[in-house]
Amino acid sequence: MSIAGRPVAAQLRARVPALTGRVVARLLADLPVYADLPHEEISGDIADIVQHNLRLFADVVEHRRPATDAELAQQRDSAAQRAEEGVPLDAILTAYQVGTAMCWQEAAKGALPGDLATVLEIMDRIMVLQQQLTSAVSSAYLEARQILDSQDHGGRHALMAALLTGEPLDRFTHRTGLRPAARYLTMTLALAPHPDELNQPPGPGAGVAARRKIRRVRTALDHFAGTPVLTALDASGGTVLLPAAEPPPWRGPGGLRALVEEATRAAGVPITAAAETAEPEAVPAAVARNAEIVDLIARTGRPPGLYRLADVLLEYQLSRPSEALHGLAQLLRPLEVKPELLRTLETYLELGLDRRATAVALHIHPNTVDYRIRRIDRLTGLSPARPADLQHISAALVARRSV
């Protein structure tokens, strides 16, 4: 079909990049909920679905047929994602209407009186496509919301609550008919804020960015487990329970470190995690230990990643209240009035007693590092150069962060 001597489908395909930009700009101007979305989502998912719709319209016009179910799959997936992010359905449908209207204006541009029959046929095609889009998007959105609501209030929510509170399993099974797994991989996650959360003012946009981050983490977890996992997550992190017939490997392909790395890539934020496999009765204690480990990692300045109790045994033990803990912390008290010495000592230990690396990290000369280490020795009687002192210094630094 041609208008003003130009094939409509070919004209539309050539104009897809420019028209996508115009449609997205119109959505941002006319729909406040879209203006509040994270920039990553606007330039990624939203722009992608607009381009897909424009090309679909060109195909429908060129082949003079309705869209197929397969061609509407991307729109259904997009609607389900927007449902998880809390974007209202009426805003989504309005966005499709805006995009369709702008596509129609582009197709009919320059139409002549002799093009009336073609214009009417194209109008008929676009009305059919708009009906298909409205039906596909609405059904996918409502189905996703129904699943989310049932998860929030149904058996999975009850199972996780029972596991976390330590409810007797026989009573839970009798009450719900659900049977817990033989054991669970318990995980505590700490999620850093996504840039889109930080760059948005308080309001819907920041909330969408947080929900988007959480959804991506859940997707990675579900893929790893091969089944929807039990989660209680918010923007800062939370608890995850994965059914595990056997404790999963820590390292290597299919291991837990790879899982955390994949979740980190998917979410686009650093993730700190602690994990432990436990039988159902031991889940509350395992979750509590995981939370302590994640807190210790944050307080001791370790990098994000996956940890277990064996990785923080010294810090964990020193975090227990005791007179010894206070005494260890006091070993470095003379450095409190010399913060540059304390910072040098912490950096020196973090970098494996490498004076040159420490100098680079602190932007000072290596000789200054040597001088400061000697000053620390004179003030505290402790030197990292002496193995016995090094153990006390490491313990004292941990104790200082724990008291």
C-alpha positions as a Markdown table, in Angstrom:
| # | Residue | x | y | z |
|---|---|---|---|---|
| 1 | Met | 0.0 | 0.0 | 0.0 |
| 2 | Ser | 1.2 | 3.5 | -1.0 |
| 3 | Ile | 0.3 | 7.0 | 0.0 |
| 4 | Ala | 1.4 | 10.0 | -2.1 |
| 5 | Gly | 3.4 | 7.5 | -4.2 |
| 6 | Arg | 5.4 | 6.2 | -1.2 |
| 7 | Pro | 5.1 | 2.6 | 0.1 |
| 8 | Val | 3.7 | 3.1 | 3.6 |
| 9 | Ala | 5.5 | 0.1 | 5.3 |
| 10 | Ala | 8.9 | 1.0 | 3.9 |
| 11 | Gln | 8.4 | 4.7 | 4.9 |
| 12 | Leu | 7.5 | 3.7 | 8.5 |
| 13 | Arg | 10.5 | 1.4 | 8.8 |
| 14 | Ala | 12.8 | 4.1 | 7.7 |
| 15 | Arg | 11.3 | 6.5 | 10.2 |
| 16 | Val | 11.4 | 4.1 | 13.2 |
| 17 | Pro | 14.4 | 5.6 | 15.0 |
| 18 | Ala | 13.2 | 9.2 | 14.7 |
| 19 | Leu | 9.6 | 8.3 | 15.4 |
| 20 | Thr | 10.6 | 6.3 | 18.5 |
| 21 | Gly | 12.3 | 9.4 | 19.9 |
| 22 | Arg | 9.2 | 11.5 | 19.2 |
| 23 | Val | 6.8 | 9.0 | 20.8 |
| 24 | Val | 9.0 | 8.6 | 23.9 |
| 25 | Ala | 9.3 | 12.4 | 24.3 |
| 26 | Arg | 5.5 | 12.7 | 24.0 |
| 27 | Leu | 5.0 | 10.1 | 26.7 |
| 28 | Leu | 7.3 | 11.9 | 29.0 |
| 29 | Ala | 5.5 | 15.2 | 28.4 |
| 30 | Asp | 1.9 | 13.9 | 28.6 |
| 31 | Leu | 2.0 | 11.1 | 31.2 |
| 32 | Pro | 3.5 | 12.0 | 34.6 |
| 33 | Val | 4.0 | 8.3 | 35.6 |
| 34 | Tyr | 6.3 | 7.9 | 32.6 |
| 35 | Ala | 8.2 | 11.1 | 33.4 |
| 36 | Asp | 8.9 | 9.6 | 36.8 |
| 37 | Leu | 10.3 | 6.3 | 35.5 |
| 38 | Pro | 14.1 | 5.7 | 35.8 |
| 39 | His | 16.1 | 6.9 | 32.8 |
| 40 | Glu | 17.5 | 3.4 | 32.3 |
| 41 | Glu | 13.9 | 2.1 | 31.8 |
| 42 | Ile | 12.9 | 4.9 | 29.4 |
| 43 | Ser | 15.9 | 4.5 | 27.2 |
| 44 | Gly | 15.8 | 0.7 | 27.5 |
| 45 | Asp | 12.5 | -1.2 | 27.9 |
| 46 | Ile | 10.1 | 1.6 | 26.9 |
| 47 | Ala | 12.1 | 2.7 | 23.8 |
| 48 | Asp | 12.4 | -1.0 | 22.8 |
| 49 | Ile | 8.7 | -1.7 | 23.0 |
| 50 | Val | 7.9 | 1.5 | 21.1 |
| 51 | Gln | 10.2 | 0.4 | 18.3 |
| 52 | His | 8.7 | -3.1 | 18.3 |
| 53 | Asn | 5.2 | -1.6 | 17.9 |
| 54 | Leu | 6.2 | 0.7 | 15.1 |
| 55 | Arg | 7.7 | -2.2 | 13.1 |
| 56 | Leu | 4.7 | -4.4 | 13.9 |
| 57 | Phe | 2.4 | -1.7 | 12.4 |
| 58 | Ala | 4.6 | -1.7 | 9.3 |
| 59 | Asp | 4.3 | -5.5 | 9.0 |
| 60 | Val | 0.5 | -5.4 | 9.5 |
| 61 | Val | 0.1 | -2.8 | 6.8 |
| 62 | Glu | 2.5 | -4.5 | 4.3 |
| 63 | His | 1.0 | -8.0 | 4.6 |
| 64 | Arg | -2.6 | -6.8 | 5.2 |
| 65 | Arg | -3.3 | -9.0 | 8.1 |
| 66 | Pro | -3.8 | -8.9 | 11.9 |
| 67 | Ala | -0.9 | -9.3 | 14.2 |
| 68 | Thr | -0.1 | -12.9 | 15.4 |
| 69 | Asp | 0.1 | -14.1 | 19.0 |
| 70 | Ala | 3.8 | -14.5 | 18.6 |
| 71 | Glu | 4.2 | -10.8 | 17.5 |
| 72 | Leu | 2.3 | -9.7 | 20.6 |
| 73 | Ala | 4.5 | -11.6 | 23.0 |
| 74 | Gln | 6.9 | -8.8 | 23.7 |
| 75 | Gln | 4.0 | -6.5 | 24.5 |
| 76 | Arg | 2.6 | -9.0 | 27.0 |
| 77 | Asp | 6.0 | -9.4 | 28.6 |
| 78 | Ser | 6.4 | -5.7 | 28.9 |
| 79 | Ala | 2.9 | -5.3 | 30.5 |
| 80 | Ala | 3.7 | -8.0 | 33.1 |
| 81 | Gln | 7.0 | -6.2 | 34.0 |
| 82 | Arg | 5.1 | -2.9 | 34.3 |
| 83 | Ala | 2.6 | -4.6 | 36.6 |
| 84 | Glu | 5.4 | -5.8 | 38.9 |
| 85 | Glu | 6.8 | -2.3 | 39.0 |
| 86 | Gly | 3.4 | -0.8 | 39.9 |
| 87 | Val | 2.8 | 1.3 | 36.8 |
| 88 | Pro | -1.0 | 1.8 | 36.5 |
| 89 | Leu | -2.8 | 0.0 | 33.7 |
| 90 | Asp | -4.6 | 3.1 | 32.4 |
| 91 | Ala | -1.2 | 4.8 | 31.9 |
| 92 | Ile | 0.1 | 1.9 | 29.9 |
| 93 | Leu | -3.0 | 1.8 | 27.6 |
| 94 | Thr | -2.8 | 5.5 | 27.1 |
| 95 | Ala | 0.8 | 5.2 | 26.1 |
| 96 | Tyr | -0.1 | 2.6 | 23.4 |
| 97 | Gln | -2.9 | 4.9 | 22.2 |
| 98 | Val | -0.5 | 7.8 | 21.9 |
| 99 | Gly | 2.1 | 5.7 | 20.0 |
| 100 | Thr | -0.6 | 4.3 | 17.7 |
| 101 | Ala | -2.0 | 7.8 | 16.9 |
| 102 | Met | 1.5 | 9.2 | 16.1 |
| 103 | Cys | 2.2 | 6.2 | 13.9 |
| 104 | Trp | -1.0 | 6.8 | 12.0 |
| 105 | Gln | -0.2 | 10.5 | 11.5 |
| 106 | Glu | 3.2 | 9.5 | 10.1 |
| 107 | Ala | 1.6 | 6.9 | 7.7 |
| 108 | Ala | -1.0 | 9.2 | 6.4 |
| 109 | Lys | 1.3 | 12.2 | 6.0 |
| 110 | Gly | 0.9 | 13.9 | 2.6 |
| 111 | Ala | -2.2 | 11.8 | 1.6 |
| 112 | Leu | -3.9 | 13.0 | -1.6 |
| 113 | Pro | -7.6 | 12.7 | -2.6 |
| 114 | Gly | -6.8 | 9.7 | -4.7 |
| 115 | Asp | -5.3 | 7.9 | -1.7 |
| 116 | Leu | -8.7 | 7.7 | 0.2 |
| 117 | Ala | -9.2 | 4.0 | -0.3 |
| 118 | Thr | -5.7 | 3.2 | 1.0 |
| 119 | Val | -6.1 | 5.6 | 3.9 |
| 120 | Leu | -9.4 | 3.9 | 4.9 |
| 121 | Glu | -7.8 | 0.4 | 4.7 |
| 122 | Ile | -4.8 | 1.5 | 6.8 |
| 123 | Met | -7.2 | 3.0 | 9.3 |
| 124 | Asp | -9.0 | -0.3 | 9.5 |
| 125 | Arg | -5.7 | -2.2 | 10.0 |
| 126 | Ile | -4.6 | 0.1 | 12.8 |
| 127 | Met | -8.0 | -0.1 | 14.6 |
| 128 | Val | -7.7 | -3.9 | 14.5 |
| 129 | Leu | -4.1 | -3.7 | 15.8 |
| 130 | Gln | -5.1 | -1.3 | 18.6 |
| 131 | Gln | -7.8 | -3.7 | 19.7 |
| 132 | Gln | -5.3 | -6.6 | 19.7 |
| 133 | Leu | -2.8 | -4.5 | 21.7 |
| 134 | Thr | -5.4 | -3.4 | 24.2 |
| 135 | Ser | -6.5 | -7.0 | 24.8 |
| 136 | Ala | -3.0 | -8.5 | 25.0 |
| 137 | Val | -1.6 | -5.8 | 27.3 |
| 138 | Ser | -4.6 | -5.8 | 29.6 |
| 139 | Ser | -4.8 | -9.5 | 30.0 |
| 140 | Ala | -1.1 | -9.9 | 30.6 |
| 141 | Tyr | -1.1 | -7.0 | 33.1 |
| 142 | Leu | -4.1 | -8.4 | 35.1 |
| 143 | Glu | -2.7 | -11.9 | 35.1 |
| 144 | Ala | 0.6 | -10.7 | 36.5 |
| 145 | Arg | -1.2 | -8.7 | 39.2 |
| 146 | Gln | -3.3 | -11.7 | 40.1 |
| 147 | Ile | -0.1 | -13.8 | 40.5 |
| 148 | Leu | 1.6 | -11.2 | 42.6 |
| 149 | Asp | -1.5 | -10.8 | 44.8 |
| 150 | Ser | -1.8 | -14.5 | 45.3 |
| 151 | Gln | 1.9 | -14.8 | 46.2 |
| 152 | Asp | 1.5 | -12.0 | 48.7 |
| 153 | His | -1.5 | -13.6 | 50.5 |
| 154 | Gly | -1.4 | -17.2 | 49.5 |
| 155 | Gly | 0.5 | -20.4 | 50.5 |
| 156 | Arg | 4.0 | -19.1 | 49.6 |
| 157 | His | 3.7 | -16.2 | 51.9 |
| 158 | Ala | 2.4 | -18.4 | 54.7 |
| 159 | Leu | 5.2 | -20.9 | 54.2 |
| 160 | Met | 7.9 | -18.3 | 54.4 |
| 161 | Ala | 6.3 | -16.8 | 57.5 |
| 162 | Ala | 6.1 | -20.2 | 59.1 |
| 163 | Leu | 9.8 | -20.9 | 58.4 |
| 164 | Leu | 11.0 | -17.6 | 59.6 |
| 165 | Thr | 9.0 | -17.7 | 62.8 |
| 166 | Gly | 9.8 | -21.3 | 63.6 |
| 167 | Glu | 6.2 | -22.6 | 63.6 |
| 168 | Pro | 6.1 | -26.3 | 64.2 |
| 169 | Leu | 6.1 | -28.0 | 60.8 |
| 170 | Asp | 3.5 | -30.6 | 61.6 |
| 171 | Arg | 1.1 | -27.9 | 62.7 |
| 172 | Phe | 1.8 | -25.8 | 59.6 |
| 173 | Thr | 1.2 | -28.8 | 57.2 |
| 174 | His | -2.0 | -29.7 | 59.0 |
| 175 | Arg | -3.2 | -26.1 | 58.8 |
| 176 | Thr | -2.3 | -25.4 | 55.1 |
| 177 | Gly | -1.8 | -28.8 | 53.4 |
| 178 | Leu | 1.7 | -27.5 | 52.3 |
| 179 | Arg | 4.8 | -29.5 | 53.1 |
| 180 | Pro | 8.1 | -27.6 | 53.4 |
| 181 | Ala | 11.3 | -28.8 | 51.6 |
| 182 | Ala | 13.7 | -31.0 | 53.4 |
| 183 | Arg | 16.2 | -28.1 | 53.7 |
| 184 | Tyr | 16.6 | -24.6 | 52.5 |
| 185 | Leu | 19.4 | -22.4 | 51.3 |
| 186 | Thr | 19.0 | -19.3 | 53.5 |
| 187 | Met | 20.4 | -16.0 | 52.1 |
| 188 | Thr | 20.5 | -12.5 | 53.5 |
| 189 | Leu | 21.0 | -9.9 | 50.8 |
| 190 | Ala | 22.1 | -6.2 | 51.1 |
| 191 | Leu | 21.3 | -4.3 | 47.9 |
| 192 | Ala | 23.0 | -1.0 | 47.2 |
| 193 | Pro | 20.8 | 1.8 | 45.8 |
| 194 | His | 20.6 | 1.9 | 42.0 |
| 195 | Pro | 21.6 | 5.2 | 40.4 |
| 196 | Asp | 18.1 | 5.7 | 39.2 |
| 197 | Glu | 16.9 | 5.5 | 42.9 |
| 198 | Leu | 19.4 | 8.2 | 43.8 |
| 199 | Asn | 18.8 | 10.4 | 40.8 |
| 200 | Gln | 15.0 | 10.5 | 41.2 |
| 201 | Pro | 13.2 | 12.8 | 43.7 |
| 202 | Pro | 11.1 | 11.0 | 46.3 |
| 203 | Gly | 8.0 | 9.7 | 44.6 |
| 204 | Pro | 6.8 | 7.0 | 42.0 |
| 205 | Gly | 10.0 | 7.1 | 40.0 |
| 206 | Ala | 12.3 | 6.1 | 42.8 |
| 207 | Gly | 9.8 | 3.4 | 43.8 |
| 208 | Val | 9.7 | 2.0 | 40.3 |
| 209 | Ala | 13.5 | 1.9 | 40.2 |
| 210 | Ala | 13.6 | 0.0 | 43.4 |
| 211 | Arg | 10.9 | -2.5 | 42.3 |
| 212 | Arg | 12.8 | -2.9 | 39.0 |
| 213 | Lys | 16.0 | -3.8 | 40.9 |
| 214 | Ile | 14.2 | -6.3 | 43.1 |
| 215 | Arg | 12.4 | -7.9 | 40.2 |
| 216 | Arg | 15.8 | -8.5 | 38.4 |
| 217 | Val | 17.3 | -10.0 | 41.6 |
| 218 | Arg | 14.2 | -12.3 | 41.9 |
| 219 | Thr | 14.5 | -13.4 | 38.3 |
| 220 | Ala | 18.2 | -14.4 | 38.8 |
| 221 | Leu | 17.2 | -16.3 | 42.0 |
| 222 | Asp | 14.3 | -18.1 | 40.3 |
| 223 | His | 16.5 | -19.1 | 37.3 |
| 224 | Phe | 19.1 | -20.5 | 39.7 |
| 225 | Ala | 16.6 | -22.5 | 41.7 |
| 226 | Gly | 14.5 | -23.6 | 38.7 |
| 227 | Thr | 11.4 | -22.6 | 40.6 |
| 228 | Pro | 10.0 | -19.4 | 42.2 |
| 229 | Val | 11.9 | -18.9 | 45.5 |
| 230 | Leu | 10.6 | -17.5 | 48.7 |
| 231 | Thr | 11.6 | -13.9 | 49.2 |
| 232 | Ala | 11.0 | -11.0 | 51.5 |
| 233 | Leu | 12.9 | -8.2 | 49.7 |
| 234 | Asp | 12.7 | -4.4 | 49.7 |
| 235 | Ala | 15.0 | -1.8 | 48.2 |
| 236 | Ser | 17.7 | -2.4 | 50.7 |
| 237 | Gly | 17.7 | -6.2 | 50.6 |
| 238 | Gly | 16.1 | -8.9 | 52.8 |
| 239 | Thr | 15.8 | -12.6 | 53.1 |
| 240 | Val | 15.7 | -15.4 | 50.5 |
| 241 | Leu | 14.8 | -19.1 | 51.0 |
| 242 | Leu | 15.6 | -21.6 | 48.2 |
| 243 | Pro | 14.6 | -25.2 | 48.5 |
| 244 | Ala | 17.8 | -27.2 | 48.3 |
| 245 | Ala | 17.9 | -31.0 | 48.2 |
| 246 | Glu | 21.7 | -30.8 | 48.8 |
| 247 | Pro | 23.8 | -27.8 | 49.8 |
| 248 | Pro | 24.7 | -26.1 | 46.5 |
| 249 | Pro | 28.4 | -25.6 | 45.6 |
| 250 | Trp | 30.1 | -22.4 | 46.8 |
| 251 | Arg | 32.3 | -21.9 | 43.8 |
| 252 | Gly | 32.4 | -22.8 | 40.1 |
| 253 | Pro | 29.7 | -22.9 | 37.4 |
| 254 | Gly | 26.3 | -23.2 | 39.0 |
| 255 | Gly | 27.7 | -22.2 | 42.4 |
| 256 | Leu | 26.5 | -19.6 | 44.9 |
| 257 | Arg | 29.3 | -17.1 | 44.0 |
| 258 | Ala | 28.2 | -17.3 | 40.4 |
| 259 | Leu | 24.6 | -16.7 | 41.5 |
| 260 | Val | 25.5 | -13.5 | 43.4 |
| 261 | Glu | 27.6 | -12.3 | 40.6 |
| 262 | Glu | 24.7 | -12.8 | 38.1 |
| 263 | Ala | 22.2 | -11.1 | 40.5 |
| 264 | Thr | 24.7 | -8.2 | 40.8 |
| 265 | Arg | 24.9 | -7.9 | 37.0 |
| 266 | Ala | 21.2 | -8.1 | 36.6 |
| 267 | Ala | 20.3 | -5.6 | 39.2 |
| 268 | Gly | 23.1 | -3.2 | 38.3 |
| 269 | Val | 24.1 | -2.6 | 41.9 |
| 270 | Pro | 26.6 | -4.1 | 44.4 |
| 271 | Ile | 25.2 | -7.0 | 46.4 |
| 272 | Thr | 26.5 | -8.3 | 49.7 |
| 273 | Ala | 25.2 | -11.7 | 50.6 |
| 274 | Ala | 25.5 | -14.3 | 53.4 |
| 275 | Ala | 24.3 | -17.9 | 52.9 |
| 276 | Glu | 23.8 | -21.0 | 54.9 |
| 277 | Thr | 21.9 | -24.3 | 54.2 |
| 278 | Ala | 19.6 | -25.4 | 57.0 |
| 279 | Glu | 16.8 | -27.8 | 57.7 |
| 280 | Pro | 13.4 | -26.1 | 58.2 |
| 281 | Glu | 13.6 | -26.1 | 62.0 |
| 282 | Ala | 17.0 | -24.3 | 61.9 |
| 283 | Val | 16.0 | -21.6 | 59.4 |
| 284 | Pro | 15.3 | -18.9 | 62.0 |
| 285 | Ala | 18.8 | -19.3 | 63.5 |
| 286 | Ala | 20.5 | -19.4 | 60.1 |
| 287 | Val | 18.7 | -16.3 | 58.9 |
| 288 | Ala | 19.8 | -14.5 | 62.1 |
| 289 | Arg | 23.4 | -15.5 | 61.5 |
| 290 | Asn | 23.3 | -14.4 | 57.9 |
| 291 | Ala | 22.0 | -11.0 | 59.0 |
| 292 | Glu | 24.8 | -10.6 | 61.5 |
| 293 | Ile | 27.4 | -11.6 | 58.9 |
| 294 | Val | 26.1 | -9.1 | 56.3 |
| 295 | Asp | 26.2 | -6.4 | 59.1 |
| 296 | Leu | 29.8 | -7.3 | 60.0 |
| 297 | Ile | 30.8 | -7.1 | 56.3 |
| 298 | Ala | 29.4 | -3.6 | 56.1 |
| 299 | Arg | 31.0 | -2.5 | 59.4 |
| 300 | Thr | 34.4 | -3.9 | 58.6 |
| 301 | Gly | 34.6 | -2.3 | 55.2 |
| 302 | Arg | 34.9 | -5.5 | 53.2 |
| 303 | Pro | 33.9 | -5.5 | 49.5 |
| 304 | Pro | 30.5 | -6.7 | 48.3 |
| 305 | Gly | 30.1 | -10.4 | 47.4 |
| 306 | Leu | 29.1 | -13.7 | 49.0 |
| 307 | Tyr | 30.3 | -14.6 | 52.5 |
| 308 | Arg | 29.7 | -17.4 | 55.0 |
| 309 | Leu | 30.5 | -17.7 | 58.7 |
| 310 | Ala | 34.0 | -19.3 | 57.9 |
| 311 | Asp | 34.9 | -16.1 | 56.2 |
| 312 | Val | 34.3 | -13.8 | 59.2 |
| 313 | Leu | 35.1 | -16.1 | 62.2 |
| 314 | Leu | 37.4 | -13.6 | 63.9 |
| 315 | Glu | 35.0 | -10.6 | 63.3 |
| 316 | Tyr | 32.0 | -12.7 | 64.4 |
| 317 | Gln | 33.6 | -13.9 | 67.6 |
| 318 | Leu | 34.9 | -10.4 | 68.4 |
| 319 | Ser | 31.4 | -9.0 | 67.9 |
| 320 | Arg | 30.2 | -11.0 | 70.9 |
| 321 | Pro | 29.9 | -8.7 | 74.0 |
| 322 | Ser | 32.8 | -9.3 | 76.4 |
| 323 | Glu | 35.4 | -7.5 | 78.5 |
| 324 | Ala | 38.1 | -8.8 | 76.1 |
| 325 | Leu | 36.4 | -6.9 | 73.3 |
| 326 | His | 36.6 | -3.6 | 75.1 |
| 327 | Gly | 40.3 | -4.3 | 76.0 |
| 328 | Leu | 41.2 | -5.0 | 72.4 |
| 329 | Ala | 39.6 | -1.8 | 71.2 |
| 330 | Gln | 41.6 | 0.2 | 73.7 |
| 331 | Leu | 44.9 | -1.1 | 72.2 |
| 332 | Leu | 44.6 | 1.5 | 69.4 |
| 333 | Arg | 43.2 | 4.3 | 71.5 |
| 334 | Pro | 46.4 | 6.4 | 71.3 |
| 335 | Leu | 45.7 | 6.7 | 67.5 |
| 336 | Glu | 42.3 | 8.4 | 68.0 |
| 337 | Val | 44.0 | 11.9 | 68.1 |
| 338 | Lys | 45.9 | 11.0 | 65.0 |
| 339 | Pro | 43.3 | 9.9 | 62.4 |
| 340 | Glu | 45.8 | 9.9 | 59.6 |
| 341 | Leu | 47.8 | 7.2 | 61.5 |
| 342 | Leu | 44.7 | 5.1 | 62.0 |
| 343 | Arg | 43.7 | 5.4 | 58.3 |
| 344 | Thr | 47.2 | 4.5 | 57.2 |
| 345 | Leu | 47.2 | 1.4 | 59.5 |
| 346 | Glu | 43.8 | 0.2 | 58.1 |
| 347 | Thr | 44.9 | 0.7 | 54.5 |
| 348 | Tyr | 48.3 | -0.9 | 55.1 |
| 349 | Leu | 46.6 | -4.1 | 56.5 |
| 350 | Glu | 43.9 | -4.1 | 53.8 |
| 351 | Leu | 46.6 | -4.0 | 51.1 |
| 352 | Gly | 48.6 | -6.9 | 52.5 |
| 353 | Leu | 51.4 | -4.7 | 54.2 |
| 354 | Asp | 52.3 | -3.3 | 50.8 |
| 355 | Arg | 53.9 | 0.1 | 51.5 |
| 356 | Arg | 53.9 | 1.2 | 47.8 |
| 357 | Ala | 50.2 | 0.3 | 47.3 |
| 358 | Thr | 49.3 | 2.0 | 50.5 |
| 359 | Ala | 51.2 | 5.1 | 49.4 |
| 360 | Val | 49.3 | 5.1 | 46.1 |
| 361 | Ala | 45.9 | 4.6 | 47.8 |
| 362 | Leu | 46.6 | 7.4 | 50.3 |
| 363 | His | 48.3 | 9.7 | 47.8 |
| 364 | Ile | 51.5 | 10.0 | 49.9 |
| 365 | His | 55.1 | 9.0 | 49.5 |
| 366 | Pro | 56.2 | 5.4 | 50.5 |
| 367 | Asn | 58.6 | 6.9 | 53.0 |
| 368 | Thr | 55.7 | 8.7 | 54.7 |
| 369 | Val | 54.0 | 5.2 | 55.1 |
| 370 | Asp | 57.2 | 3.9 | 56.8 |
| 371 | Tyr | 57.3 | 7.0 | 59.0 |
| 372 | Arg | 53.7 | 6.6 | 60.1 |
| 373 | Ile | 54.1 | 2.9 | 60.8 |
| 374 | Arg | 57.1 | 3.8 | 63.1 |
| 375 | Arg | 54.9 | 6.4 | 64.8 |
| 376 | Ile | 52.1 | 3.8 | 65.4 |
| 377 | Asp | 54.7 | 1.5 | 67.0 |
| 378 | Arg | 55.9 | 4.3 | 69.3 |
| 379 | Leu | 52.4 | 5.3 | 70.3 |
| 380 | Thr | 50.8 | 1.9 | 70.8 |
| 381 | Gly | 53.8 | -0.5 | 71.2 |
| 382 | Leu | 52.4 | -2.5 | 68.3 |
| 383 | Ser | 54.0 | -2.9 | 64.8 |
| 384 | Pro | 52.5 | -4.7 | 61.8 |
| 385 | Ala | 56.1 | -5.9 | 61.1 |
| 386 | Arg | 55.9 | -8.2 | 64.1 |
| 387 | Pro | 53.7 | -11.3 | 63.5 |
| 388 | Ala | 52.4 | -11.4 | 67.1 |
| 389 | Asp | 51.6 | -7.7 | 67.0 |
| 390 | Leu | 49.9 | -8.1 | 63.7 |
| 391 | Gln | 47.3 | -10.5 | 65.1 |
| 392 | His | 46.6 | -8.1 | 68.0 |
| 393 | Ile | 46.3 | -5.1 | 65.6 |
| 394 | Ser | 43.9 | -7.0 | 63.3 |
| 395 | Ala | 41.8 | -8.0 | 66.3 |
| 396 | Ala | 41.9 | -4.5 | 67.7 |
| 397 | Leu | 40.7 | -2.9 | 64.4 |
| 398 | Val | 37.7 | -5.3 | 64.4 |
| 399 | Ala | 37.0 | -4.7 | 68.0 |
| 400 | Arg | 36.9 | -0.9 | 67.4 |
| 401 | Arg | 34.2 | -1.3 | 64.8 |
| 402 | Ser | 32.2 | -3.6 | 67.1 |
| 403 | Val | 32.1 | -1.6 | 70.3 |
